Every structure is written in C-alpha cells, then in structure tokens.
C-alpha cells in the first residue's frame, strides 16, 4: 500500500496534512496530500508500492498530534451499488492477514449518514472475510480497516498495533460525571488516559499527591484530581463548585495564575486557561524548569489559522527551556476528542 489515511477532527485537515508531511520527511518519505475542507480525513500520497506500510512502521502513534487514526491504504475503491461486498473482498485479497476488521467513516454528518450502510455491510463482510481466510488469530497486531467515504467509494487498508488508536474512529468516548462542575472535566480525564499508561496510574496518579490547578474555576479539572485523592490548590478569582470545596481537599486561592508560586514542589500542575498559547507555554516551562512541579498537563488554545505552526513553535519553546534547565523529560501532545480549538500537552520530568 502506497498511501496513508489519517482521520482528524473536521476543520483540522490542513494541520493534520502539515504534520504528516513533516513527520514523513524526517523518515525519508515524500509525497503530497489529498484533502477537502471539513471532510474529517486526509490522504498522504506516495509513489512506492509499500510506502504506506513502511511509513506507519517507522512512526509511533504518540508522534501524531492532530491525527486520530492512521492506516496504510491504496487508492479509493469504487464499490458500485449492487456488488459492494464482492468488490471489497476482491480488493482485500491484496492485504496481509489480520486479526480483525473495522468498518468506519469520518466523524462528520455525512459519515454519520452512512451508519445504516455500515450496519447492512457488517455481517456479510465479516462472513466473506472469514470464508476467504483473511482473518487469523495469529496475525498479531494487524487490523483491516474499511473506511467509507460515501455509499460508492471507500478506502481499504491496514494498521499495526505500534501506530494506531485502539478506539473506533480514533475516539475515546467518556461519560460525563453528573457531580462534576463543568464538562471541561472530560478533557483532563481523557488526557490522563491518553498520556499516562494504566499500569503507571498507581505511581503517577495516586492518592495523597499534591497538585495546582491554574485557572481552576468552576473546578472541572480540579474534580479529576480530587477524585484520585489528591490535595489541590485551585487558583482562580472565580467561584469553585460547592461539592468540590466540601471534600476538604481543595484550597481555593483567588490569585493571578501567572503570578502564583507554590511554597514547595507539587506533583502535578494542570492548566486550562484561555490565554495565548505561547504565554501559557512560557508559564508551564517556568514551573517545570524551576522545579515547582514534576509533571504538567495543560491546554494550548490555538489560533484560527496556522495551528500546526503555532503548536510547533510552542513545543520548541518548551523543549528549549527544559534543555537549558538541564531537565530530563518526556513530552506528549494530542488534539483529543474532547478538545476543540486546542491541543493538550503532557510533560513528565525525571
């Protein structure tokens, strides 16, 4: 397969395209992007017959900020209106064996309109795949993806476990906790799942830790920390949720988030302030470089244009600051499902 298909939030196609073009070039892959505004996916087109598989083998999913999913594909398949299953099975015979088959669409209104077709195709396709011996339990880590563009056009491809999301459409869906003070709580919950491996939660997100939440009110992010038994200093001039304050784990201080300094090092700093991304980045870099916190999760509110360039600038600024301070660190960044015009960054210092 010579191309890669990447799912993204509708409206962020240019950012996803810029990112994959830059990442691919660093690994010696060159091509061009096919995309349309607000279609929810982009296709990076290359020339070599196996370039798509080679590229996803070279990448890790954590390298990707704006992509929700990445799969190796060839060009679009015309399914016709009467022989869809046969056309797809014929194309699938060119794929390596896989453990499973996922049928997906873009996260758009047009994609949602294909739900009925997916339901109609699901059973006969899975039966056809099994009959053709395309699915094998020993095909560890390989998954087939059928991505419907419309009722007549689709992409068929593969992903590997090293470089993909494990959620349909690349979307981690979470349930809003009814006692949380705002829906922003889902941003931090998703970030914790995305950036902190479950096996490390008992060490990195344990009861008794200390945290600071800058721009905390009304407490959506503080809620996630308190739920894990952390003691939180919430910095904001606005009011905090009454239920949060009743836990006894929150110290609400009405202060300027850009001027506040903790009396001692904390385990976590979180921040979801509506400020210019470079200002927030500089503030986070200060906390981490000075050793005021060992770890941080924060959001960067992005401009309407050149968002990938702004993200690149901010991450370079952050790395430069930490390097100058001699810190050892890991940085991850992702445009999460519960984010909108923003990305979430996680930094863990050692």
BELCORNOR-V913274 format. One record per residue. N is the residue number from 1. RES is the residue in one letter. PSI is psi in radians with two decimals (* if undefined). OMEGA is omega in whole degrees, 0 to 359 (999 if undefined). BURIAL is + if it has 24 or more other C-alpha atoms within 12 Angstrom, else -. Layout:
BEGIN
<<N;RES;PSI;OMEGA;BURIAL> <N;RES;PSI;OMEGA;BURIAL>>
END
This chain:
BEGIN
<<1;X;2.28;190;+> <2;X;-0.10;184;+> <3;X;2.92;168;+> <4;X;2.47;177;+> <5;X;2.28;180;+> <6;X;2.26;174;+> <7;X;2.59;176;+> <8;X;2.99;174;+> <9;X;2.32;177;+> <10;X;2.33;182;+> <11;X;-0.19;181;+> <12;X;0.42;182;+> <13;X;-0.74;181;+> <14;X;-0.65;180;+> <15;X;-0.75;177;+> <16;X;-0.71;180;+> <17;X;-0.79;179;+> <18;X;-0.68;181;+> <19;X;-0.84;183;+> <20;X;-0.59;177;+> <21;X;-0.77;180;+> <22;X;-0.80;180;+> <23;X;-0.76;181;+> <24;X;-0.73;182;+> <25;X;-0.59;179;-> <26;X;-0.35;178;-> <27;X;0.17;176;-> <28;X;0.39;177;-> <29;X;2.33;183;+> <30;X;2.50;180;+> <31;X;-2.75;178;+> <32;X;2.86;185;-> <33;X;2.37;169;+> <34;X;2.24;181;+> <35;X;2.87;173;+> <36;X;2.61;181;-> <37;X;2.37;173;-> <38;X;0.45;178;-> <39;X;-0.21;175;+> <40;X;0.20;176;+> <41;X;2.80;175;+> <42;X;2.73;177;+> <43;X;2.13;176;+> <44;X;2.01;188;+> <45;X;2.25;177;+> <46;X;-3.14;187;+> <47;X;-0.73;185;-> <48;X;2.50;187;-> <49;X;-0.53;182;-> <50;X;0.31;185;+> <51;X;-0.63;181;+> <52;X;-0.85;179;+> <53;X;-0.69;180;+> <54;X;-0.66;181;+> <55;X;-0.81;180;+> <56;X;-0.42;174;+> <57;X;-0.53;182;+> <58;X;-0.32;185;-> <59;X;2.81;168;+> <60;X;2.56;183;+> <61;X;-0.48;178;+> <62;X;-0.24;176;+> <63;X;-0.41;189;+> <64;X;2.24;180;+> <65;X;-0.89;188;+> <66;X;-0.21;181;+> <67;X;2.29;175;+> <68;X;-0.48;181;+> <69;X;2.66;177;+> <70;X;2.27;179;+> <71;X;2.65;175;+> <72;X;2.29;183;+> <73;X;2.89;165;+> <74;X;-2.80;181;+> <75;X;2.97;180;+> <76;X;2.56;175;+> <77;X;2.31;175;+> <78;X;2.03;185;+> <79;X;-0.30;186;+> <80;X;-3.01;181;-> <81;X;-0.25;183;-> <82;X;-0.33;184;-> <83;X;0.77;184;-> <84;X;-0.86;184;+> <85;X;-0.77;181;+> <86;X;-0.73;180;-> <87;X;-0.72;181;+> <88;X;-0.70;178;+> <89;X;-0.69;179;+> <90;X;-0.75;179;-> <91;X;-0.60;184;+> <92;X;-0.38;180;+> <93;X;-0.24;177;-> <94;X;-0.13;184;-> <95;X;2.70;171;+> <96;X;2.75;178;+> <97;X;2.63;184;+> <98;X;2.86;177;+> <99;X;-0.50;189;+> <100;X;2.93;176;+> <101;X;2.21;174;+> <102;X;2.38;177;+> <103;X;2.12;189;+> <104;X;2.97;173;+> <105;X;3.10;175;+> <106;X;2.72;179;+> <107;X;1.13;181;+> <108;X;2.97;176;+> <109;X;-0.67;178;-> <110;X;-0.70;178;-> <111;X;-0.75;179;+> <112;X;-0.50;179;-> <113;X;-0.20;179;-> <114;X;0.09;182;+> <115;X;-0.70;180;+> <116;X;-0.69;179;-> <117;X;-0.70;178;+> <118;X;-0.80;179;+> <119;X;-0.66;181;-> <120;X;-0.64;184;-> <121;X;-0.42;191;+> <122;X;-0.98;185;-> <123;X;-0.89;180;-> <124;X;-0.58;178;-> <125;X;-0.77;181;+> <126;X;-0.67;177;+> <127;X;-0.73;179;-> <128;X;-0.73;179;+> <129;X;-0.77;181;+> <130;X;-0.73;181;-> <131;X;-0.60;179;-> <132;X;0.07;179;-> <133;X;0.66;179;-> <134;X;-0.27;180;+> <135;X;2.20;179;+> <136;X;2.33;180;-> <137;X;-0.40;180;-> <138;X;-0.11;180;-> <139;X;1.14;190;-> <140;X;2.20;173;-> <141;X;-0.17;182;+> <142;X;2.32;179;+> <143;X;2.41;172;+> <144;X;2.46;177;+> <145;X;2.23;169;+> <146;X;2.01;183;+> <147;X;1.91;182;+> <148;X;2.12;175;+> <149;X;-0.65;178;+> <150;X;-2.99;178;+> <151;X;-0.22;182;+> <152;X;-0.36;185;-> <153;X;2.50;180;-> <154;X;2.80;169;+> <155;X;2.46;178;+> <156;X;2.23;184;+> <157;X;-2.92;184;+> <158;X;2.70;171;+> <159;X;2.83;173;+> <160;X;2.78;187;+> <161;X;-0.44;182;+> <162;X;-0.50;187;+> <163;X;1.25;176;+> <164;X;2.86;169;+> <165;X;2.58;179;+> <166;X;0.33;181;-> <167;X;2.42;177;-> <168;X;2.32;184;+> <169;X;0.14;182;+> <170;X;0.42;185;+> <171;X;2.10;173;+> <172;X;1.89;182;+> <173;X;2.27;182;-> <174;X;2.65;178;-> <175;X;2.29;180;-> <176;X;2.14;178;-> <177;X;2.21;189;-> <178;X;-0.42;181;-> <179;X;0.12;176;-> <180;X;2.53;184;+> <181;X;-0.24;178;+> <182;X;2.75;182;+> <183;X;-0.25;178;+> <184;X;-0.28;179;+> <185;X;-0.54;181;+> <186;X;-0.47;178;+> <187;X;-0.84;182;+> <188;X;-0.66;178;+> <189;X;-0.78;179;+> <190;X;-0.71;180;+> <191;X;-0.72;179;+> <192;X;-0.75;178;+> <193;X;-0.68;184;+> <194;X;-0.74;191;+> <195;X;-0.39;183;+> <196;X;1.93;180;+> <197;X;2.48;184;-> <198;X;-0.64;182;-> <199;X;-0.29;180;-> <200;X;-0.06;180;-> <201;X;-0.74;181;-> <202;X;-0.34;180;-> <203;X;-0.77;188;-> <204;X;-0.31;182;+> <205;X;0.86;189;+> <206;X;2.80;177;+> <207;X;2.47;178;-> <208;X;-0.13;177;-> <209;X;2.86;177;+> <210;X;2.57;182;+> <211;X;2.72;172;+> <212;X;2.34;176;+> <213;X;1.90;179;+> <214;X;2.25;185;+> <215;X;0.80;194;+> <216;X;-0.65;190;+> <217;X;2.45;2;+> <218;X;0.04;173;+> <219;X;0.32;181;+> <220;X;-0.74;180;+> <221;X;-0.67;177;+> <222;X;-0.66;181;+> <223;X;-0.78;182;+> <224;X;-0.63;180;+> <225;X;-0.76;179;+> <226;X;-0.67;179;+> <227;X;-0.45;179;+> <228;X;0.23;174;+> <229;X;0.35;179;-> <230;X;2.68;173;+> <231;X;2.16;190;+> <232;X;2.31;168;+> <233;X;1.95;184;+> <234;X;2.06;183;+> <235;X;1.96;177;+> <236;X;2.53;177;+> <237;X;-0.26;180;-> <238;X;2.94;182;-> <239;X;2.60;176;-> <240;X;2.75;179;+> <241;X;2.40;183;+> <242;X;-0.70;181;-> <243;X;-0.64;177;-> <244;X;-0.80;182;+> <245;X;-0.53;181;+> <246;X;-0.26;180;-> <247;X;-0.38;183;-> <248;X;0.08;181;-> <249;X;-0.01;185;+> <250;X;2.22;172;+> <251;X;1.81;182;+> <252;X;2.07;178;+> <253;X;2.14;178;+> <254;X;1.66;185;-> <255;X;2.94;178;-> <256;X;2.12;182;-> <257;X;-0.44;180;+> <258;X;-0.24;182;-> <259;X;-0.30;184;-> <260;X;2.42;175;+> <261;X;2.23;182;+> <262;X;2.59;179;+> <263;X;-0.38;179;-> <264;X;2.90;181;-> <265;X;2.45;176;-> <266;X;2.85;181;+> <267;X;-0.63;183;+> <268;X;2.47;167;+> <269;X;2.22;175;+> <270;X;2.64;186;+> <271;X;2.23;177;+> <272;X;0.83;183;+> <273;X;2.51;178;+> <274;X;1.47;180;-> <275;X;2.93;179;-> <276;X;2.40;187;-> <277;X;-0.64;181;+> <278;X;-0.56;176;+> <279;X;-0.76;179;+> <280;X;-0.73;179;+> <281;X;-0.77;179;+> <282;X;-0.67;179;+> <283;X;-0.79;178;+> <284;X;-0.71;179;+> <285;X;-0.66;178;+> <286;X;-0.85;180;+> <287;X;-0.78;184;+> <288;X;-0.71;181;+> <289;X;-0.66;180;+> <290;X;-0.17;181;+> <291;X;0.35;178;+> <292;X;-0.43;176;+> <293;X;2.67;178;+> <294;X;-0.39;185;+> <295;X;2.68;180;+> <296;X;2.48;168;+> <297;X;2.20;183;+> <298;X;2.75;179;+> <299;X;2.52;174;+> <300;X;2.00;178;+> <301;X;2.12;190;+> <302;X;2.68;175;+> <303;X;2.97;182;-> <304;X;-0.47;181;-> <305;X;2.74;176;-> <306;X;0.82;183;-> <307;X;-0.70;179;+> <308;X;-0.69;178;+> <309;X;-0.68;179;-> <310;X;-0.72;178;+> <311;X;-0.77;180;+> <312;X;-0.73;179;+> <313;X;-0.79;182;-> <314;X;-0.76;181;+> <315;X;-0.63;177;+> <316;X;-0.71;178;-> <317;X;-0.78;181;+> <318;X;-0.83;180;+> <319;X;-0.74;180;+> <320;X;-0.75;180;-> <321;X;-0.78;180;+> <322;X;-0.63;178;+> <323;X;-0.76;179;-> <324;X;-0.58;180;-> <325;X;-0.10;180;-> <326;X;0.42;181;-> <327;X;2.56;171;+> <328;X;2.26;191;-> <329;X;2.83;170;+> <330;X;2.32;178;+> <331;X;2.28;172;+> <332;X;2.56;179;+> <333;X;2.47;182;+> <334;X;2.47;169;+> <335;X;1.64;187;+> <336;X;2.84;180;+> <337;X;-0.69;182;+> <338;X;-0.04;169;+> <339;X;2.77;173;+> <340;X;-1.73;179;+> <341;X;0.96;184;+> <342;X;2.86;170;+> <343;X;2.81;179;+> <344;X;2.38;182;+> <345;X;2.44;176;+> <346;X;2.27;177;+> <347;X;2.23;176;+> <348;X;2.08;179;+> <349;X;2.58;182;+> <350;X;*;999;->>
END
